[in-house]
Amino acid sequence: MRDIIEVMLGTATRIGEVLAFRRCDVDLNADPPQVSVSGTIVVHKGAAVHRQEHPKTHESNRIIPVPEFAADVIRQRLALLDPDDPEHLLFFSRNNTPLTPYNVRRTFRGMLRNAGFEGMDITPHSFRRTGATLLANELGMQATADMLGHTSTSTTKAHYAEPDRTVRPGPAAVLQKLAPPK
């Protein structure tokens, strides 16, 4: 679970996208390392869980940079895989089958309950929002929309990036001119 959380934080991906990462989607030799978001894990009623060969939307197909902390986790995961199987998922069950988003969420809720954080509205999707907020505040809304795979900044702004309500220090210096003389 920790590995999934760290990779989600480092990529700001959807849970189905992170669970769909395969060996062939990873390029740790790139600078910075990168992953290709090219699929998602889906569950259809009456069918087995499987990797869908495309993510949620056309814009969601993207190659994204990975920070070093997430690349370290990915390196550890790759070491567990058969090097001759490029299609092997990074995250998989004991039976070598895809993990379902539902089961990952259930396990996550159990972890929150055990830690005393039950009812705090923290979900795996919270990591996507956290990444989006940081990216928006540091790099702007367009860069954030591109990273998240959104077609426009409106979805990013409305549902993901919390606005930074901190006003830069410049106005205080300007308003200081209104101070009474000493």
Backbone as JSON Lines, residues from 0, in Angstrom:
{"i":0,"aa":"M","n":[0.83,-1.19,0.0],"ca":[0.0,0.0,0.0],"c":[0.87,1.25,0.0]}
{"i":1,"aa":"R","n":[1.94,1.21,0.79],"ca":[2.82,2.38,0.86],"c":[3.4,2.7,-0.52]}
{"i":2,"aa":"D","n":[3.83,1.67,-1.25],"ca":[4.39,1.89,-2.58],"c":[3.38,2.56,-3.5]}
{"i":3,"aa":"I","n":[2.15,2.09,-3.46],"ca":[1.09,2.68,-4.3],"c":[0.9,4.14,-3.94]}
{"i":4,"aa":"I","n":[0.83,4.43,-2.66],"ca":[0.62,5.82,-2.2],"c":[1.77,6.7,-2.67]}
{"i":5,"aa":"E","n":[3.0,6.25,-2.51],"ca":[4.14,7.07,-2.89],"c":[4.17,7.33,-4.4]}
{"i":6,"aa":"V","n":[3.85,6.32,-5.19],"ca":[3.84,6.52,-6.64],"c":[2.67,7.42,-7.04]}
{"i":7,"aa":"M","n":[1.52,7.28,-6.38],"ca":[0.41,8.18,-6.66],"c":[0.78,9.62,-6.33]}
{"i":8,"aa":"L","n":[1.42,9.83,-5.19],"ca":[1.84,11.19,-4.81],"c":[2.84,11.75,-5.81]}
{"i":9,"aa":"G","n":[3.76,10.91,-6.27],"ca":[4.79,11.37,-7.18],"c":[4.37,11.52,-8.62]}
{"i":10,"aa":"T","n":[3.2,11.01,-8.96],"ca":[2.74,11.1,-10.35],"c":[1.4,11.82,-10.49]}
{"i":11,"aa":"A","n":[0.7,12.02,-9.39],"ca":[-0.63,12.65,-9.4],"c":[-1.57,11.92,-10.36]}
{"i":12,"aa":"T","n":[-1.45,10.59,-10.41],"ca":[-2.28,9.79,-11.3],"c":[-3.53,9.28,-10.58]}
{"i":13,"aa":"R","n":[-4.48,8.85,-11.37],"ca":[-5.68,8.2,-10.84],"c":[-5.28,6.81,-10.34]}
{"i":14,"aa":"I","n":[-6.08,6.26,-9.45],"ca":[-5.76,4.95,-8.88],"c":[-5.69,3.87,-9.97]}
{"i":15,"aa":"G","n":[-6.61,3.89,-10.91],"ca":[-6.58,2.89,-11.99],"c":[-5.36,3.04,-12.87]}
{"i":16,"aa":"E","n":[-4.89,4.28,-13.05],"ca":[-3.7,4.51,-13.87],"c":[-2.45,3.96,-13.19]}
{"i":17,"aa":"V","n":[-2.29,4.25,-11.91],"ca":[-1.09,3.78,-11.21],"c":[-1.08,2.25,-11.13]}
{"i":18,"aa":"L","n":[-2.24,1.65,-10.95],"ca":[-2.31,0.19,-10.89],"c":[-2.04,-0.44,-12.26]}
{"i":19,"aa":"A","n":[-2.15,0.35,-13.32],"ca":[-1.94,-0.16,-14.68],"c":[-0.51,0.03,-15.19]}
{"i":20,"aa":"F","n":[0.36,0.65,-14.39],"ca":[1.75,0.8,-14.84],"c":[2.4,-0.56,-15.01]}
{"i":21,"aa":"R","n":[3.06,-0.73,-16.17],"ca":[3.79,-1.96,-16.48],"c":[5.28,-1.65,-16.6]}
{"i":22,"aa":"R","n":[6.07,-2.69,-16.61],"ca":[7.52,-2.52,-16.79],"c":[7.82,-1.67,-18.03]}
{"i":23,"aa":"C","n":[7.13,-1.94,-19.13],"ca":[7.39,-1.23,-20.38],"c":[6.95,0.23,-20.36]}
{"i":24,"aa":"D","n":[6.21,0.63,-19.35],"ca":[5.75,2.03,-19.25],"c":[6.75,2.92,-18.51]}
{"i":25,"aa":"V","n":[7.8,2.3,-17.99],"ca":[8.75,3.01,-17.14],"c":[10.06,3.26,-17.89]}
{"i":26,"aa":"D","n":[10.56,4.49,-17.8],"ca":[11.89,4.82,-18.33],"c":[12.68,5.5,-17.22]}
{"i":27,"aa":"L","n":[13.45,4.7,-16.5],"ca":[14.24,5.24,-15.39],"c":[15.54,5.86,-15.87]}
{"i":28,"aa":"N","n":[15.87,5.69,-17.15],"ca":[17.09,6.29,-17.71],"c":[16.85,7.71,-18.2]}
{"i":29,"aa":"A","n":[15.6,8.1,-18.31],"ca":[15.29,9.47,-18.72],"c":[15.69,10.41,-17.59]}
{"i":30,"aa":"D","n":[15.88,11.67,-17.91],"ca":[16.24,12.66,-16.91],"c":[15.24,13.81,-16.93]}
{"i":31,"aa":"P","n":[14.29,13.85,-16.0],"ca":[14.09,12.93,-14.89],"c":[13.42,11.63,-15.37]}
{"i":32,"aa":"P","n":[13.41,10.61,-14.51],"ca":[12.71,9.37,-14.87],"c":[11.27,9.68,-15.26]}
{"i":33,"aa":"Q","n":[10.68,8.8,-16.06],"ca":[9.31,9.06,-16.51],"c":[8.52,7.77,-16.65]}
{"i":34,"aa":"V","n":[7.2,7.94,-16.61],"ca":[6.29,6.83,-16.85],"c":[5.29,7.25,-17.91]}
{"i":35,"aa":"S","n":[4.86,6.27,-18.67],"ca":[3.85,6.49,-19.69],"c":[2.5,6.07,-19.12]}
{"i":36,"aa":"V","n":[1.56,6.99,-19.11],"ca":[0.19,6.66,-18.69],"c":[-0.54,6.26,-19.96]}
{"i":37,"aa":"S","n":[-0.73,4.95,-20.12],"ca":[-1.3,4.45,-21.37],"c":[-2.41,3.43,-21.15]}
{"i":38,"aa":"G","n":[-2.89,3.33,-19.92],"ca":[-3.95,2.39,-19.63],"c":[-4.52,2.62,-18.25]}
{"i":39,"aa":"T","n":[-5.51,1.84,-17.91],"ca":[-6.11,1.91,-16.58],"c":[-6.66,0.53,-16.23]}
{"i":40,"aa":"I","n":[-6.81,0.28,-14.95],"ca":[-7.4,-0.97,-14.5],"c":[-8.91,-0.77,-14.4]}
{"i":41,"aa":"V","n":[-9.65,-1.68,-15.0],"ca":[-11.11,-1.59,-14.98],"c":[-11.72,-2.91,-14.51]}
{"i":42,"aa":"V","n":[-12.9,-2.77,-13.94],"ca":[-13.67,-3.93,-13.49],"c":[-15.06,-3.78,-14.1]}
{"i":43,"aa":"H","n":[-15.44,-4.75,-14.9],"ca":[-16.79,-4.76,-15.48],"c":[-17.59,-5.85,-14.79]}
{"i":44,"aa":"K","n":[-18.82,-5.56,-14.52],"ca":[-19.68,-6.53,-13.85],"c":[-19.69,-7.86,-14.62]}
{"i":45,"aa":"G","n":[-19.43,-8.94,-13.9],"ca":[-19.44,-10.26,-14.5],"c":[-18.18,-10.62,-15.26]}
{"i":46,"aa":"A","n":[-17.17,-9.74,-15.22],"ca":[-15.92,-10.03,-15.93],"c":[-14.74,-9.84,-14.97]}
{"i":47,"aa":"A","n":[-13.63,-10.43,-15.31],"ca":[-12.44,-10.31,-14.48],"c":[-11.84,-8.9,-14.61]}
{"i":48,"aa":"V","n":[-11.16,-8.5,-13.57],"ca":[-10.45,-7.22,-13.6],"c":[-9.37,-7.33,-14.69]}
{"i":49,"aa":"H","n":[-9.17,-6.23,-15.45],"ca":[-8.16,-6.27,-16.49],"c":[-7.6,-4.88,-16.76]}
{"i":50,"aa":"R","n":[-6.48,-4.86,-17.45],"ca":[-5.86,-3.6,-17.84],"c":[-6.45,-3.17,-19.18]}
{"i":51,"aa":"Q","n":[-7.12,-2.03,-19.17],"ca":[-7.67,-1.44,-20.4],"c":[-6.52,-0.73,-21.1]}
{"i":52,"aa":"E","n":[-6.42,-0.89,-22.4],"ca":[-5.28,-0.36,-23.15],"c":[-5.34,1.13,-23.42]}
{"i":53,"aa":"H","n":[-6.17,1.84,-22.72],"ca":[-6.19,3.31,-22.81],"c":[-6.69,3.85,-21.48]}
{"i":54,"aa":"P","n":[-6.24,5.02,-21.08],"ca":[-6.72,5.61,-19.83],"c":[-8.12,6.2,-20.0]}
{"i":55,"aa":"K","n":[-8.55,6.95,-19.02],"ca":[-9.93,7.46,-18.96],"c":[-10.32,8.26,-20.21]}
{"i":56,"aa":"T","n":[-9.46,9.17,-20.64],"ca":[-9.75,10.0,-21.81],"c":[-8.56,9.98,-22.76]}
{"i":57,"aa":"H","n":[-8.76,10.51,-23.97],"ca":[-7.66,10.6,-24.93],"c":[-6.54,11.47,-24.38]}
{"i":58,"aa":"E","n":[-6.88,12.59,-23.74],"ca":[-5.89,13.49,-23.16],"c":[-5.12,12.85,-22.01]}
{"i":59,"aa":"S","n":[-5.68,11.79,-21.43],"ca":[-5.03,11.13,-20.31],"c":[-3.81,10.31,-20.75]}
{"i":60,"aa":"N","n":[-3.68,10.04,-22.05],"ca":[-2.47,9.41,-22.57],"c":[-1.35,10.44,-22.48]}
{"i":61,"aa":"R","n":[-0.34,10.15,-21.67],"ca":[0.72,11.13,-21.49],"c":[1.96,10.45,-20.93]}
{"i":62,"aa":"I","n":[3.07,11.11,-21.1],"ca":[4.33,10.67,-20.49],"c":[4.67,11.72,-19.46]}
{"i":63,"aa":"I","n":[4.82,11.27,-18.21],"ca":[5.01,12.23,-17.12],"c":[6.33,11.99,-16.39]}
{"i":64,"aa":"P","n":[6.94,13.1,-15.93],"ca":[8.17,12.97,-15.15],"c":[7.85,12.44,-13.76]}
{"i":65,"aa":"V","n":[8.81,11.76,-13.18],"ca":[8.62,11.16,-11.86],"c":[9.7,11.7,-10.92]}
{"i":66,"aa":"P","n":[9.3,12.22,-9.76],"ca":[10.31,12.67,-8.79],"c":[11.11,11.49,-8.25]}
{"i":67,"aa":"E","n":[12.26,11.77,-7.71],"ca":[13.18,10.72,-7.28],"c":[12.58,9.79,-6.25]}
{"i":68,"aa":"F","n":[11.78,10.3,-5.3],"ca":[11.22,9.41,-4.28],"c":[10.29,8.36,-4.89]}
{"i":69,"aa":"A","n":[9.54,8.74,-5.92],"ca":[8.66,7.78,-6.59],"c":[9.47,6.86,-7.5]}
{"i":70,"aa":"A","n":[10.52,7.4,-8.13],"ca":[11.39,6.56,-8.97],"c":[12.07,5.49,-8.13]}
{"i":71,"aa":"D","n":[12.43,5.81,-6.9],"ca":[13.04,4.81,-6.01],"c":[12.07,3.66,-5.75]}
{"i":72,"aa":"V","n":[10.8,3.99,-5.51],"ca":[9.79,2.95,-5.29],"c":[9.63,2.11,-6.56]}
{"i":73,"aa":"I","n":[9.58,2.76,-7.7],"ca":[9.42,2.04,-8.97],"c":[10.61,1.11,-9.19]}
{"i":74,"aa":"R","n":[11.83,1.57,-8.89],"ca":[13.02,0.71,-9.02],"c":[12.86,-0.55,-8.15]}
{"i":75,"aa":"Q","n":[12.39,-0.36,-6.93],"ca":[12.19,-1.5,-6.03],"c":[11.14,-2.46,-6.58]}
{"i":76,"aa":"R","n":[10.07,-1.91,-7.15],"ca":[9.02,-2.75,-7.72],"c":[9.55,-3.51,-8.94]}
{"i":77,"aa":"L","n":[10.33,-2.84,-9.78],"ca":[10.88,-3.49,-10.98],"c":[11.78,-4.66,-10.6]}
{"i":78,"aa":"A","n":[12.49,-4.54,-9.49],"ca":[13.38,-5.62,-9.05],"c":[12.62,-6.89,-8.71]}
{"i":79,"aa":"L","n":[11.33,-6.77,-8.44],"ca":[10.5,-7.93,-8.11],"c":[9.97,-8.66,-9.36]}
{"i":80,"aa":"L","n":[10.11,-8.02,-10.52],"ca":[9.49,-8.54,-11.74],"c":[10.43,-9.35,-12.6]}
{"i":81,"aa":"D","n":[9.85,-10.21,-13.4],"ca":[10.59,-10.97,-14.4],"c":[11.1,-9.98,-15.45]}
{"i":82,"aa":"P","n":[12.41,-9.86,-15.62],"ca":[12.95,-8.88,-16.57],"c":[12.58,-9.18,-18.02]}
{"i":83,"aa":"D","n":[12.13,-10.4,-18.29],"ca":[11.76,-10.78,-19.65],"c":[10.28,-10.55,-19.97]}
{"i":84,"aa":"D","n":[9.56,-9.97,-19.01],"ca":[8.12,-9.74,-19.22],"c":[7.83,-8.23,-19.17]}
{"i":85,"aa":"P","n":[7.9,-7.55,-20.31],"ca":[7.69,-6.1,-20.33],"c":[6.26,-5.68,-19.96]}
{"i":86,"aa":"E","n":[5.31,-6.6,-20.08],"ca":[3.91,-6.28,-19.8],"c":[3.53,-6.48,-18.34]}
{"i":87,"aa":"H","n":[4.44,-6.95,-17.51],"ca":[4.12,-7.23,-16.11],"c":[3.78,-5.93,-15.38]}
{"i":88,"aa":"L","n":[2.69,-5.96,-14.64],"ca":[2.27,-4.79,-13.86],"c":[3.21,-4.56,-12.69]}
{"i":89,"aa":"L","n":[3.42,-3.3,-12.32],"ca":[4.25,-2.98,-11.15],"c":[3.55,-3.38,-9.86]}
{"i":90,"aa":"F","n":[2.23,-3.23,-9.84],"ca":[1.44,-3.56,-8.66],"c":[0.5,-4.7,-9.02]}
{"i":91,"aa":"F","n":[0.57,-5.78,-8.25],"ca":[-0.19,-6.97,-8.61],"c":[-0.52,-7.76,-7.35]}
{"i":92,"aa":"S","n":[-1.48,-8.65,-7.48],"ca":[-1.92,-9.48,-6.35],"c":[-0.95,-10.64,-6.13]}
{"i":93,"aa":"R","n":[-1.16,-11.39,-5.07],"ca":[-0.35,-12.59,-4.79],"c":[-0.44,-13.59,-5.93]}
{"i":94,"aa":"N","n":[-1.52,-13.55,-6.68],"ca":[-1.73,-14.48,-7.81],"c":[-1.24,-13.89,-9.13]}
{"i":95,"aa":"N","n":[-0.5,-12.79,-9.06],"ca":[0.01,-12.12,-10.27],"c":[-1.1,-11.54,-11.14]}
{"i":96,"aa":"T","n":[-2.23,-11.21,-10.55],"ca":[-3.33,-10.6,-11.29],"c":[-3.38,-9.11,-10.92]}
{"i":97,"aa":"P","n":[-4.06,-8.31,-11.73],"ca":[-4.16,-6.88,-11.41],"c":[-4.87,-6.66,-10.07]}
{"i":98,"aa":"L","n":[-4.41,-5.65,-9.34],"ca":[-5.12,-5.22,-8.15],"c":[-6.34,-4.43,-8.59]}
{"i":99,"aa":"T","n":[-7.44,-4.58,-7.88],"ca":[-8.63,-3.79,-8.23],"c":[-8.63,-2.49,-7.44]}
{"i":100,"aa":"P","n":[-9.03,-1.41,-8.07],"ca":[-9.13,-0.14,-7.34],"c":[-10.01,-0.28,-6.08]}
{"i":101,"aa":"Y","n":[-11.08,-1.04,-6.18],"ca":[-11.96,-1.22,-5.02],"c":[-11.2,-1.83,-3.84]}
{"i":102,"aa":"N","n":[-10.45,-2.89,-4.08],"ca":[-9.7,-3.54,-3.0],"c":[-8.63,-2.64,-2.42]}
{"i":103,"aa":"V","n":[-7.97,-1.86,-3.27],"ca":[-6.96,-0.92,-2.77],"c":[-7.64,0.14,-1.89]}
{"i":104,"aa":"R","n":[-8.79,0.64,-2.32],"ca":[-9.51,1.62,-1.49],"c":[-9.94,1.01,-0.16]}
{"i":105,"aa":"R","n":[-10.41,-0.24,-0.19],"ca":[-10.84,-0.91,1.04],"c":[-9.66,-1.08,2.0]}
{"i":106,"aa":"T","n":[-8.54,-1.5,1.49],"ca":[-7.34,-1.64,2.31],"c":[-6.92,-0.3,2.88]}
{"i":107,"aa":"F","n":[-7.01,0.74,2.06],"ca":[-6.65,2.09,2.5],"c":[-7.58,2.56,3.63]}
{"i":108,"aa":"R","n":[-8.88,2.3,3.47],"ca":[-9.83,2.68,4.54],"c":[-9.49,1.96,5.84]}
{"i":109,"aa":"G","n":[-9.09,0.69,5.74],"ca":[-8.69,-0.06,6.93],"c":[-7.47,0.54,7.59]}
{"i":110,"aa":"M","n":[-6.51,0.98,6.78],"ca":[-5.31,1.63,7.33],"c":[-5.69,2.92,8.05]}
{"i":111,"aa":"L","n":[-6.57,3.7,7.44],"ca":[-7.01,4.95,8.08],"c":[-7.72,4.66,9.4]}
{"i":112,"aa":"R","n":[-8.56,3.65,9.4],"ca":[-9.29,3.27,10.62],"c":[-8.3,2.86,11.72]}
{"i":113,"aa":"N","n":[-7.32,2.04,11.37],"ca":[-6.32,1.59,12.33],"c":[-5.46,2.74,12.86]}
{"i":114,"aa":"A","n":[-5.28,3.77,12.05],"ca":[-4.47,4.92,12.46],"c":[-5.3,5.98,13.19]}
{"i":115,"aa":"G","n":[-6.62,5.75,13.3],"ca":[-7.47,6.72,13.97],"c":[-7.91,7.88,13.09]}
{"i":116,"aa":"F","n":[-7.82,7.7,11.77],"ca":[-8.2,8.76,10.83],"c":[-9.5,8.46,10.09]}
{"i":117,"aa":"E","n":[-10.3,7.55,10.61],"ca":[-11.56,7.2,9.97],"c":[-12.48,8.43,9.94]}
{"i":118,"aa":"G","n":[-13.2,8.6,8.85],"ca":[-14.15,9.7,8.73],"c":[-13.52,11.03,8.36]}
{"i":119,"aa":"M","n":[-12.24,11.03,8.0],"ca":[-11.57,12.29,7.67],"c":[-11.62,12.62,6.18]}
{"i":120,"aa":"D","n":[-12.39,11.85,5.4],"ca":[-12.54,12.09,3.97],"c":[-11.19,12.07,3.24]}
{"i":121,"aa":"I","n":[-10.34,11.13,3.59],"ca":[-9.08,10.93,2.89],"c":[-9.25,9.67,2.05]}
{"i":122,"aa":"T","n":[-9.02,9.79,0.77],"ca":[-9.14,8.66,-0.16],"c":[-7.88,8.61,-1.02]}
{"i":123,"aa":"P","n":[-7.66,7.54,-1.77],"ca":[-6.52,7.55,-2.69],"c":[-6.58,8.73,-3.67]}
{"i":124,"aa":"H","n":[-7.76,9.19,-4.01],"ca":[-7.87,10.33,-4.92],"c":[-7.34,11.61,-4.27]}
{"i":125,"aa":"S","n":[-7.28,11.63,-2.94],"ca":[-6.72,12.79,-2.23],"c":[-5.28,13.04,-2.65]}
{"i":126,"aa":"F","n":[-4.53,11.98,-2.98],"ca":[-3.14,12.15,-3.38],"c":[-3.05,12.87,-4.72]}
{"i":127,"aa":"R","n":[-4.0,12.6,-5.6],"ca":[-4.05,13.3,-6.9],"c":[-4.34,14.78,-6.67]}
{"i":128,"aa":"R","n":[-5.28,15.08,-5.78],"ca":[-5.61,16.47,-5.48],"c":[-4.44,17.2,-4.8]}
{"i":129,"aa":"T","n":[-3.76,16.48,-3.91],"ca":[-2.6,17.07,-3.23],"c":[-1.52,17.45,-4.24]}
{"i":130,"aa":"G","n":[-1.21,16.52,-5.14],"ca":[-0.23,16.81,-6.19],"c":[-0.67,17.95,-7.08]}
{"i":131,"aa":"A","n":[-1.94,17.96,-7.44],"ca":[-2.48,19.03,-8.3],"c":[-2.36,20.38,-7.63]}
{"i":132,"aa":"T","n":[-2.66,20.45,-6.35],"ca":[-2.58,21.72,-5.64],"c":[-1.15,22.24,-5.61]}
{"i":133,"aa":"L","n":[-0.21,21.37,-5.27],"ca":[1.19,21.77,-5.23],"c":[1.67,22.22,-6.6]}
{"i":134,"aa":"L","n":[1.36,21.45,-7.63],"ca":[1.77,21.81,-8.99],"c":[1.17,23.14,-9.43]}
{"i":135,"aa":"A","n":[-0.12,23.34,-9.15],"ca":[-0.78,24.58,-9.55],"c":[-0.15,25.79,-8.86]}
{"i":136,"aa":"N","n":[0.15,25.65,-7.59],"ca":[0.74,26.77,-6.85],"c":[2.17,27.06,-7.28]}
{"i":137,"aa":"E","n":[2.88,26.03,-7.72],"ca":[4.28,26.21,-8.11],"c":[4.47,26.49,-9.6]}
{"i":138,"aa":"L","n":[3.67,25.83,-10.45],"ca":[3.92,25.89,-11.89],"c":[2.77,26.49,-12.7]}
{"i":139,"aa":"G","n":[1.62,26.67,-12.08],"ca":[0.48,27.23,-12.79],"c":[-0.53,26.17,-13.21]}
{"i":140,"aa":"M","n":[-1.7,26.63,-13.58],"ca":[-2.82,25.75,-13.87],"c":[-2.63,24.95,-15.16]}
{"i":141,"aa":"Q","n":[-2.0,25.52,-16.19],"ca":[-1.84,24.79,-17.45],"c":[-0.89,23.61,-17.28]}
{"i":142,"aa":"A","n":[0.23,23.81,-16.6],"ca":[1.17,22.71,-16.35],"c":[0.5,21.62,-15.53]}
{"i":143,"aa":"T","n":[-0.35,22.01,-14.61],"ca":[-1.06,21.04,-13.78],"c":[-2.05,20.24,-14.6]}
{"i":144,"aa":"A","n":[-2.82,20.91,-15.44],"ca":[-3.79,20.23,-16.31],"c":[-3.07,19.24,-17.22]}
{"i":145,"aa":"D","n":[-1.92,19.63,-17.75],"ca":[-1.14,18.74,-18.62],"c":[-0.69,17.5,-17.85]}
{"i":146,"aa":"M","n":[-0.2,17.71,-16.63],"ca":[0.28,16.58,-15.81],"c":[-0.87,15.62,-15.48]}
{"i":147,"aa":"L","n":[-2.04,16.18,-15.18],"ca":[-3.18,15.35,-14.8],"c":[-3.89,14.72,-15.99]}
{"i":148,"aa":"G","n":[-3.58,15.19,-17.19],"ca":[-4.23,14.65,-18.38],"c":[-5.59,15.26,-18.64]}
{"i":149,"aa":"H","n":[-5.78,16.51,-18.24],"ca":[-7.05,17.21,-18.48],"c":[-6.99,17.97,-19.8]}
{"i":150,"aa":"T","n":[-8.11,18.06,-20.48],"ca":[-8.16,18.78,-21.76],"c":[-8.12,20.29,-21.57]}
{"i":151,"aa":"S","n":[-8.54,20.76,-20.41],"ca":[-8.51,22.2,-20.14],"c":[-8.23,22.43,-18.66]}
{"i":152,"aa":"T","n":[-7.95,23.67,-18.34],"ca":[-7.66,24.01,-16.94],"c":[-8.93,24.11,-16.11]}
{"i":153,"aa":"S","n":[-10.09,24.17,-16.73],"ca":[-11.33,24.36,-15.96],"c":[-11.6,23.19,-15.01]}
{"i":154,"aa":"T","n":[-11.41,21.96,-15.47],"ca":[-11.6,20.79,-14.6],"c":[-10.56,20.8,-13.49]}
{"i":155,"aa":"T","n":[-9.32,21.1,-13.84],"ca":[-8.24,21.14,-12.86],"c":[-8.55,22.15,-11.77]}
{"i":156,"aa":"K","n":[-8.96,23.32,-12.19],"ca":[-9.23,24.41,-11.25],"c":[-10.47,24.12,-10.39]}
{"i":157,"aa":"A","n":[-11.5,23.57,-10.99],"ca":[-12.76,23.35,-10.28],"c":[-12.71,22.18,-9.31]}
{"i":158,"aa":"H","n":[-11.93,21.14,-9.63],"ca":[-12.02,19.91,-8.84],"c":[-10.72,19.43,-8.21]}
{"i":159,"aa":"Y","n":[-9.6,20.01,-8.58],"ca":[-8.33,19.44,-8.12],"c":[-7.45,20.41,-7.35]}
{"i":160,"aa":"A","n":[-7.13,21.52,-7.91],"ca":[-6.15,22.42,-7.32],"c":[-6.82,23.4,-6.36]}
{"i":161,"aa":"E","n":[-6.47,23.28,-5.1],"ca":[-6.95,24.24,-4.1],"c":[-6.21,25.56,-4.34]}
{"i":162,"aa":"P","n":[-6.92,26.66,-4.38],"ca":[-6.23,27.93,-4.63],"c":[-5.33,28.32,-3.45]}
{"i":163,"aa":"D","n":[-4.2,28.92,-3.78],"ca":[-3.31,29.47,-2.75],"c":[-3.83,30.87,-2.43]}
{"i":164,"aa":"R","n":[-4.37,31.03,-1.27],"ca":[-4.98,32.3,-0.89],"c":[-3.98,33.25,-0.21]}
{"i":165,"aa":"T","n":[-2.71,32.87,-0.21],"ca":[-1.68,33.73,0.37],"c":[-1.34,34.83,-0.62]}
{"i":166,"aa":"V","n":[-1.45,36.07,-0.17],"ca":[-1.1,37.2,-1.02],"c":[0.4,37.45,-0.87]}
{"i":167,"aa":"R","n":[1.08,37.68,-1.97],"ca":[2.52,37.93,-1.95],"c":[2.81,39.17,-1.09]}
{"i":168,"aa":"P","n":[4.04,39.3,-0.58],"ca":[4.35,40.4,0.33],"c":[4.35,41.79,-0.3]}
{"i":169,"aa":"G","n":[4.39,41.89,-1.61],"ca":[4.43,43.21,-2.28],"c":[3.38,44.2,-1.81]}
{"i":170,"aa":"P","n":[2.11,43.81,-1.72],"ca":[1.09,44.77,-1.3],"c":[1.33,45.38,0.08]}
{"i":171,"aa":"A","n":[1.9,44.63,1.0],"ca":[2.16,45.18,2.33],"c":[3.15,46.33,2.25]}
{"i":172,"aa":"A","n":[4.18,46.19,1.41],"ca":[5.16,47.26,1.25],"c":[4.53,48.5,0.64]}
{"i":173,"aa":"V","n":[3.64,48.28,-0.33],"ca":[2.96,49.43,-0.97],"c":[2.03,50.11,0.03]}
{"i":174,"aa":"L","n":[1.25,49.31,0.77],"ca":[0.32,49.88,1.73],"c":[1.03,50.57,2.9]}
{"i":175,"aa":"Q","n":[2.27,50.22,3.15],"ca":[3.04,50.85,4.23],"c":[3.17,52.35,3.97]}
{"i":176,"aa":"K","n":[3.07,52.77,2.71],"ca":[3.16,54.18,2.36],"c":[2.01,54.98,2.96]}
{"i":177,"aa":"L","n":[0.95,54.29,3.38],"ca":[-0.2,54.97,3.98],"c":[-0.04,55.17,5.49]}
{"i":178,"aa":"A","n":[1.05,54.68,6.03],"ca":[1.24,54.77,7.49],"c":[1.43,56.22,7.9]}
{"i":179,"aa":"P","n":[0.9,56.56,9.07],"ca":[1.09,57.95,9.55],"c":[2.57,58.21,9.84]}
{"i":180,"aa":"P","n":[2.97,59.46,9.67],"ca":[4.39,59.78,9.95],"c":[4.73,59.55,11.41]}
{"i":181,"aa":"K","n":[5.95,59.19,11.69],"ca":[6.4,58.97,13.07],"c":[6.96,60.21,13.67]}
